[in-house]
Amino acid sequence: MSKQNLVHLTQGTPQPSCGHLLPSAEKGSDLAVEPYINKKEVARRMGRTTRGVDKMMRRGQIPYYKWGYRCAFRWSEIQQHLAQTCRVLKS
């Protein structure tokens, strides 16, 4: 499967694999491109194991891209998704 066929699995719509334009980028300006990160980096940033990240992927708790056997993530999308779907409880 080529990078052109990259599919965003949480939304089910094809996304370009060449980079993600950040919302602050305007037409005609220097476009900021956010790099992909791997599962190990997501686990490090979240303070979890890679197995924990696997579980979150299976449950649909974090957005990810997949082509072939490879998975890729965008940290800004993970943060945005968690902010929309998770609650902070006071004890």
C-alpha positions as CSV (number, residue, x, y, z in Angstrom):
1,M,0.0,0.0,0.0
2,S,1.5,3.4,-0.9
3,K,1.5,6.5,1.1
4,Q,-1.0,8.0,-1.2
5,N,-3.6,5.4,0.1
6,L,-3.1,6.4,3.7
7,V,-6.4,6.3,5.6
8,H,-7.2,8.1,8.9
9,L,-8.8,5.2,10.8
10,T,-10.9,7.2,13.4
11,Q,-12.7,9.2,10.7
12,G,-12.7,6.7,7.9
13,T,-11.7,9.3,5.3
14,P,-8.5,9.4,3.2
15,Q,-6.0,12.0,4.4
16,P,-2.9,13.2,2.5
17,S,0.3,11.5,3.6
18,C,2.6,14.4,2.6
19,G,2.0,16.3,5.9
20,H,-0.6,17.9,8.0
21,L,-1.3,21.6,7.6
22,L,-1.7,23.3,11.0
23,P,-4.7,25.5,11.5
24,S,-2.6,28.6,11.8
25,A,-1.2,28.2,8.3
26,E,-2.7,30.5,5.8
27,K,-2.7,30.3,2.0
28,G,0.4,31.8,0.5
29,S,2.4,31.8,3.7
30,D,5.1,29.4,4.8
31,L,3.1,26.2,5.7
32,A,3.9,24.5,8.9
33,V,4.0,20.7,8.6
34,E,3.6,18.5,11.7
35,P,5.7,15.3,11.5
36,Y,4.3,11.8,12.2
37,I,5.4,10.1,15.4
38,N,5.6,6.4,16.1
39,K,4.0,4.3,18.8
40,K,7.0,4.3,21.0
41,E,7.0,8.1,21.1
42,V,3.3,8.3,21.8
43,A,3.8,5.9,24.7
44,R,6.7,8.0,26.0
45,R,4.7,11.2,25.8
46,M,1.6,9.7,27.5
47,G,3.6,7.9,30.2
48,R,2.3,4.5,29.1
49,T,3.7,1.3,27.5
50,T,3.5,0.5,23.8
51,R,1.1,-2.2,24.8
52,G,-1.1,0.4,26.5
53,V,-1.1,2.4,23.3
54,D,-2.1,-0.7,21.4
55,K,-5.1,-1.1,23.7
56,M,-6.1,2.5,23.2
57,M,-5.8,2.1,19.4
58,R,-8.1,-1.0,19.5
59,R,-10.7,0.8,21.6
60,G,-10.7,3.8,19.3
61,Q,-9.4,6.1,22.1
62,I,-6.6,7.7,20.1
63,P,-6.6,8.6,16.4
64,Y,-3.9,7.0,14.2
65,Y,-2.9,6.4,10.6
66,K,-2.1,3.0,9.2
67,W,-0.6,1.8,6.0
68,G,0.4,-1.8,5.7
69,Y,1.7,-2.9,9.0
70,R,2.9,0.6,10.0
71,C,1.1,3.0,12.3
72,A,1.7,6.7,12.6
73,F,0.3,9.4,14.8
74,R,0.1,13.2,15.0
75,W,0.5,14.4,18.6
76,S,-1.8,17.4,18.0
77,E,-4.6,15.1,16.9
78,I,-4.2,12.9,19.9
79,Q,-4.3,15.9,22.3
80,Q,-7.3,17.3,20.5
81,H,-9.2,14.0,20.5
82,L,-8.4,13.4,24.2
83,A,-9.5,16.9,25.1
84,Q,-12.9,16.3,23.4
85,T,-13.6,12.8,24.7
86,C,-12.0,12.6,28.2
87,R,-13.1,14.0,31.5
88,V,-11.1,15.0,34.5
89,L,-12.7,13.9,37.7
90,K,-12.2,15.5,41.1
91,S,-11.6,13.1,43.9
